[in-house]
Amino acid sequence: MKRINHHVASGQQAFSWDGSTDAGGRAAPGRYKLEATANVGGANTALPIAVAARVGSVSIDPAGATLTLNTAELGAVALGDVQQII
């Protein structure tokens, strides 16, 4: 799809994608997988990632044990999977 190289300091980094492919065209609409790797000590290492999305509604299961955040961008997200609320 598209590989983007960033040379940044350690720590949290902001990132955005313009929707283009490596060939320069527009990527087809749909869901995409995001992966981040870093060269750590000469080896490629997978990094944890986080994405932001606006919550449109909240669903409560009938037993009241779990909450689900409903987003247009990511679909349904369990509250337990949320790292930060802004």
VENFENKA-V491475 format. One line per field, one symbol per residue. psi: psi as a letter, one per 40 degrees, with the letter a starting at -180 (. if undefined). A space follows every 10 residues. Layout:
BEGIN
psi = ???
END
This chain:
BEGIN
psi = chhhhhhiii ahiiiiheei ideeihiiia iihhihiihh feihhhiiii iiihhdihih ideediihhh iddeahhhde ehdih.
END
